Amino acid sequence: MAGSEASDYGGSWYASRMVETPPRGRLSLELDVDVCVIGGGLAGLTIALEVAKRGWSVAVLEARRVAWNASGRNAGFVRPGFPADPLDLIDKVGPAQARTLWAMSEAGADYVRRTIRETQMAGAELNESGWLHVSRTAADAKLAASADFLGREFGTAAEFWPAERVRAHLRSTRYFGGLYLPGAFSINPLNYALGLAAAAEAVGARIFEETPALEIDPTGVRKRITTPLARVRAAHVVLAGNVHIGNLMTDLAGALVPISAYSIVTEPLGDRLRDAIRFRGAVTDNDRGDSAHRVVDGDRLLWADRCTVWGRDPRRYKRALLAEIRQIYPQLGAVNAEYAWTGTLGATVHRMPQLGELSPGVWVLSGFGGQGINTTAMGGETIARAILDGGQAWRLFQPFDLVWAGGRLGRAAVQVAYWCARTREQVQGFLARRAHPAQLPEVEPMPTLPPEEPVEASAKPKRRQRKSKTPQASDPAPAN
C-alpha cells in the first residue's frame, strides 16, 4: 500500500489490509438527487445502500475519505445492544419499548452479517466466535445475573462462564468470571465500510470524497447543500457525520463528546499466542468498554485500551498498551507492536444514538460512539425506511434528544470521571486478586500448526496505489 493511503487511515493495521477501492473524486458539477447523505462512515454508507437499492438517486458527500476515522479504525466487535446500560434503558422508556429497541439493535447486527455474506464482501474477515466480557474484579455474581437478565428480558442467548472456564480460554490469573454471547462476532471494519460503499455504488449511489458540506439551506421542498466547488439539491438530507461535523450542525456537534481511543496490533507471536489465548472471539475486560482485544491474522494480537477527550499521537500510548499486555499475559514475554493508531468517536450524554427528523426532510443519524457497528446498521435501515416508506420506528428514539455535552468543561469532566473509574477498577482488581488467589487450570497443550501453504496472489486482497494528497487545513491532529 502507498504510504499516503495508510496515512489517510491513520496508519492502522486495517489500512495495511485494505482491499482495492476505486478513486473517488470531488464533486465539481451541480447535482440534483433524491437523497443527499453528509458523511461517508458506516451510518451514511448504510443508508445510501438501502435507498439506492430502491432506485432512488443518492449522493454521499465525504469531507475526507470513506470511513477514514472511527468507522474504519474501531475494534470490529459486533453484538446486540447499545452503549447505554440495559437497565438504564428500561428505566428511561419502560420494558416494552426497551425490548423493541434491543430487538432493533439485534437486527442491526444481523444486517452486518447478512450483508457481508450476500455481497461476498472481500476482506471483511467475518469471525463468528462470539464475544466474551470478563471481570477483573471478581464480579461473578453480577455477570451471572446479567446473563440471566439478557435471556429473560430480551431473549438474547447469553452464558455465564465461571472463572475456571474463562482461565482455560484466556490464560490469565487477572481474569475472573465472564459473560459470553455466542451470537456476537467480529469483522474488519474498514473493509466492511469499503464493501458497503462498493455495494451502494453498484446500485447507483454516487460517493464524493474530499467534498465537505459547507452549508445547508433546509427551506423548501428541495434542500440546497453547498460544497467548495458545486451545490447539491435534494428532497432529503441526512446528517450522518461524527464529531467533525462542526459548524455545519452546531447543535449536533455540541451534543457529542469526542472520545479518542487507542489501538495496537502486535508482531506475529506464533504458538505462544495460541497457548495464551485459546478463545478466538472478541474480548472486553471492563465495564467502560474501552479495554478490548482479539486475535487477528492467526497469530497477532489486536489490543485496544485508553481513551482521551482530545486527540493524541498514538505512539505515546504504545508503551502503555504493551505494558498492559505483559500484565495480563506475562507468558507472552517480550512483545512488540507493529501498528499503532487512534480513532475519534462521538459519544452522547445518554449513550444512545441520535436518530430523527430535525425538520421536514432533514434527518440526523449520529452519536454511535461506544458500540457503533450494529447501531449504524440499525440506524441506517431505520432512517432509510422513514424516507422511502414513511416508517415511524425512528420515533422510538425521541426520548433521547440532543443533549448539550457541556463544551470544554463537559469534556474535562468526562476525562476526570474516566481516570477515576480506571483507578477504582485497578484497586478493586488488586483487592480481588488478594482475596481470591488463583492458579491457571491445567489444559492440554495446543498442537503446533504446520507451516502455512503459500497463498496464490490472486486470492490475496488487492491493495490500491494512490497518489499522495495534500492534507486539508481542517484535518484534525493525529487520528485514532
Helices and strands as residue ranges (DSSP letters): H 3-8, H 13-16, E 31-38, H 42-53, E 58-61, H 70-73, E 77-78, H 86-93, H 95-118, E 131-134, H 140-154, E 159-161, H 163-169, E 178-181, E 185-186, H 189-202, E 206-208, E 215-217, E 223-226, E 231-239, G 243-249, H 250-254, E 256-266, H 271-276, E 282-284, E 292-296, E 300-308, H 315-328, G 330-332, E 337-348, E 354-359, E 362-366, H 373-389, G 393-397, H 407-435, G 457-459
